[in-house]
Amino acid sequence: MDDALKASDFAAYRAELEEHIKKFALGVKRDQGEVEEILGEILGRLNALESGADGVPGAGDHLPWSLRATEQDWRDLADWTDWFGRHYAPQLHLRIWPCWPAHGGVVEELAALRAAWCAAVEADADPARSGSELAYWHQMWLWPTVERIRQNYMFGECETEHSPDRPGRPTDTAALRARVADAESERLRLENARYAFFAEVPQGWTPDRPDGLWRCADDTWEYLSLLDWEWHAAAELPVRREILHPVTAGRALELAADRQSWVTYWAHHADEADWRAGTPPTTVVRRRRSPERIHDEAYGPDGAWEPTDAVHDFLSARPSDPPHLVEIDAAEAARLVNGDTEL
């Protein structure tokens, strides 16, 4: 047949094909190390994703904006989002609805959009710059992000009929408060997951009302300061190990949050005779037994808590003319000082 390969042509074709195969094999062998390196990286990423499935996927020590933002950060984002709705007044199908704080993905998108806007505004105000940053932000970030929010999240609301332009509604404050509380709770859970917590319960104290709160991780001890309400590292454990009672992280957070339970209040009388005569107290004093030091205060005439020796003088009974203190609860103390017992 005319189109059939002749024997000589077939032999030449086969030789050429074998040469190509040899070159391909040499290339594969030469690139094998690179291929193995790429595969190793891919497997490493897959393992990281799998190990992080129960937390923040692949985040390591990094947290999304919603879990590291302060309450003020949330309010700044809410104010900016509301300003955007008023100032730009986008079409209805591009509006950011008031329940955005309840949608995790939308929160992260808006936080990133605002961060980019802040950077663009700052750059645009610099006379040495070209002045195109805000234009770039509008083109590349603003509308693509808003459209993505409306298309990719369970956040859309269909309104097909024409409606007059109207400002965006303000943020749902109830949703905002709930989201802030949830985010703070989750942040604390993640922060405290690696700690073992203990209530300090010496004689005369109970696990429900301990004398101190401790936590430990990797043989490093920290105490809750009753002065600034932060955790501080201790060079060594200054209390006997046997008076430390294990508590759950949740219970430890409850104890730490109930600040008034760590304070002892007294009604202050000039002396015992005044108290027995029914004379009203002259003021209120209080004590916080923080691990770093004992802190005593008296409610002063100017409406502020000030350092005092009254508690020490009363309990030590060494001064010749000590005041007379009558222990009261936090509610009675608040009544006597018009509610000014905040710590």
Stockholm file with secondary structure:
# STOCKHOLM 1.0

chainA/1-343         MDDALKASDFAAYRAELEEHIKKFALGVKRDQGEVEEILGEILGRLNALESGADGVPGAGDHLPWSLRATEQDWRDLADWTDWFGRHYAPQLHLRIWPCWPAHGGVVEELAALRAAWCAAVEADADPARSGSELAYWHQMWLWPTVERIRQNYMFGECETEHSPDRPGRPTDTAALRARVADAESERLRLENARYAFFAEVPQGWTPDRPDGLWRCADDTWEYLSLLDWEWHAAAELPVRREILHPVTAGRALELAADRQSWVTYWAHHADEADWRAGTPPTTVVRRRRSPERIHDEAYGPDGAWEPTDAVHDFLSARPSDPPHLVEIDAAEAARLVNGDTEL
#=GR chainA/1-343 SS CTTSCCHHHHHHHHHHHHHHHHHHHHHHHHHHHHHHHHHHHHHHHHHHHHHTTTSSTTCTTCCCHHHHCCHHHHHHHHHHHHHHHHHHCCCGGGCCCTTGGGCHHHHHHHHHHHHHHHHHHHHHTCTTSCSCHHHHHIIIIIHHHHHHHHHHSTTCCCCCSCCCCCCCCCCCHHHHHHHHHHHHHHHHHHHHTTCEEEEECCTTCBTTBCSEEEEEETTEEEEECTTTCCEEECSSCCSCGGGEEEECHHHHHHHHHCGGGGEEEEEEESSHHHHHTTCCCSEEEEEEEETTEEEEEEECTTSSEEECSHHHHHHHCCSSSCCEEEEECHHHHHHHTTTCCCC
#=GC SS_cons         CTTSCCHHHHHHHHHHHHHHHHHHHHHHHHHHHHHHHHHHHHHHHHHHHHHTTTSSTTCTTCCCHHHHCCHHHHHHHHHHHHHHHHHHCCCGGGCCCTTGGGCHHHHHHHHHHHHHHHHHHHHHTCTTSCSCHHHHHIIIIIHHHHHHHHHHSTTCCCCCSCCCCCCCCCCCHHHHHHHHHHHHHHHHHHHHTTCEEEEECCTTCBTTBCSEEEEEETTEEEEECTTTCCEEECSSCCSCGGGEEEECHHHHHHHHHCGGGGEEEEEEESSHHHHHTTCCCSEEEEEEEETTEEEEEEECTTSSEEECSHHHHHHHCCSSSCCEEEEECHHHHHHHTTTCCCC
//
